[in-house]
Amino acid sequence: MRIGISFNRQSMTATLEDNPSARDFASLLPLDDLSIDNYADNEKISYLPRKLTEEGSGPFGDERAGDLCYYAPWGNLAFFYASYRWSRGLIRLGRLDGGFEPLLVRGKFPLRIARIT
């Protein structure tokens, strides 16, 4: 499944993984009342209205900028724009399709995420 992500007059698309957490995330869409903000030096985060299932979670490899993940302990999405390493509680939901340049703009913005039909 593909999703559209928009904030700060910028748009990106992502393709979701086929795992229970990604399917649970997709069941929440569309999401219009989110905000996205900077966290650390390699990601932007957004808190979801509820926690997602952690069924089937566990270590994964091939971590890279452009990954869309869920951090279960805090219940937030993590949009990575620089390198990172898997840590306990992190579940990959998908990957951005193409560039992640909009994530490089510092600041807090309203965020919209919806399915692409």
C-alpha positions in Angstrom: 0.0 0.0 0.0 1.2 3.5 -0.8 0.6 6.5 1.4 0.9 10.3 0.9 2.6 12.4 3.5 2.3 16.2 3.4 3.5 19.0 5.6 5.0 22.5 5.1 3.6 22.6 1.6 5.7 19.6 0.7 4.6 16.1 -0.3 6.2 12.7 -0.2 5.0 9.2 -0.8 5.9 5.9 1.0 5.2 2.2 0.4 4.2 0.3 3.5 5.6 -3.0 4.6 3.4 -6.1 4.8 3.4 -6.6 8.5 0.8 -6.3 11.3 2.0 -2.9 12.6 1.9 -1.4 9.1 -1.6 -2.8 8.5 -2.7 -1.4 11.9 -1.3 2.0 10.9 -3.1 1.9 7.6 -6.4 1.3 9.4 -6.0 4.7 11.0 -5.8 6.6 7.7 -6.5 9.3 6.8 -4.9 11.2 9.6 -5.3 15.0 9.5 -4.7 16.2 13.1 -1.1 15.3 13.5 2.0 17.4 13.8 5.6 16.6 12.8 8.6 17.9 14.6 12.4 17.4 14.9 13.9 14.8 17.2 17.6 14.2 17.6 19.7 14.9 14.5 18.4 12.1 12.2 14.6 12.0 12.4 11.3 13.8 12.6 8.5 12.4 14.8 4.8 12.5 15.0 2.5 11.0 17.7 -0.3 8.8 16.7 -3.8 9.0 18.2 -3.4 5.5 19.6 -0.6 2.8 19.9 -0.2 0.2 17.2 0.1 -3.5 17.5 3.6 -4.8 18.1 2.8 -8.2 16.7 5.6 -9.6 14.6 8.1 -6.9 15.7 11.8 -7.7 16.1 15.2 -6.8 14.8 15.5 -5.8 11.2 18.5 -4.9 9.0 19.2 -2.5 6.1 18.4 0.6 8.2 18.7 3.7 6.0 17.5 7.3 5.6 14.0 7.3 4.2 12.7 4.6 6.5 9.3 5.2 8.2 9.2 3.5 11.5 7.0 3.2 14.6 8.6 3.5 18.1 6.3 1.4 20.3 7.4 2.7 23.7 6.3 6.2 22.9 3.6 5.5 20.3 5.2 7.7 17.6 6.1 7.6 14.0 9.8 8.2 13.1 10.7 9.6 9.7 14.4 9.0 9.4 16.4 11.4 7.2 19.9 10.2 8.2 21.5 7.0 9.3 20.3 5.2 12.4 20.4 1.7 14.0 17.6 -0.5 15.0 16.8 -0.4 18.7 14.3 -2.4 20.8 10.7 -1.1 20.2 11.4 0.2 16.7 9.3 -1.3 13.9 9.7 -0.5 10.3 6.4 0.4 8.7 7.7 1.3 5.2 10.0 3.4 3.2 9.7 6.7 1.4 9.5 6.4 -2.4 12.3 8.7 -3.5 13.8 11.7 -1.8 13.3 12.7 1.9 14.5 16.4 1.4 11.3 17.8 3.0 12.3 16.2 6.3 15.5 18.3 6.4 13.6 21.5 7.0 13.7 22.3 10.8 10.5 23.1 12.6 7.1 21.8 13.7 4.4 21.6 11.1 0.8 20.2 10.7 1.0 16.8 9.1 -1.4 14.9 6.9 -1.1 11.2 6.0 -3.6 9.4 3.7 -3.8 6.3 1.4 -3.0 6.8 -2.2 -5.6 5.1 -4.4 
